[in-house]
Amino acid sequence: MRSLTAMLEESENRQESSQSAVRELAAQIQATERALNAARADAATASVSTTRRVEAAKTETAQVAQEYSRKIDNLERDRQRDAAIQRARAQQKENVVPEAQLRAAKPFVQTWKTTWETAVIADHIRYYSPTADGARITVDNGKESRQYWSHDQLMTQVRQSSPAEWSLLRESSVYGEGGSVVAEAAYRRKAASASNTFEFWVRKSYWSETSGSWRVAREEWRYYRDVPSFPGNR
């Protein structure tokens, strides 16, 4: 009997020890699972943080690149603007007509103008260079057409012009344009199509100097048809 009791006690002790071991193992498993879950959470957090840092770095890099490109573009625009200003200044210096040349040309321009207005065409033609050419620009109903003339054609047009039909609208002006001496005179006459409109004729001549004598190198005639007042003076 005592032997059975001892065996039973021993068996109970073993069961209690086994249960205690199981509890300890279960506790270890739970702790391991908690550690694993915590590790997973940390890894996920670290991954999100890493991703965010990468995205932030990408955004910052793109912004820096954009700012760099903007500065490069600004520098290029500034360079082009400065170059354009320098070219314009250089061209302006080249195109400036000395006041002395304008003064020297004015008496020739005045005689050229007077000989035409008084219909002394033979004398008027002498003020053209042997190679002078020209063009006629006609503005009619807002549309512009252009006709080019050789020297002979220009001379024919001058001979066929009718000074008596035209009245002087404004005195001729002499100025510099593109390095050339330019003279301009404007005339008008009543339009045949309507009683309250006019035709306007602007003669623009480009002069060159040879051995102290000034001659017309090119002339443009601009006609405005059937307008109530001179363009630009309305």
Summary of the structure (lengths in Angstrom):
residues: 234
radius of gyration: 49.6
end to end distance: 141.7
largest distance: 166.7
contacts: 574
relative contact order: 0.09
helix: 56%
strand: 30%
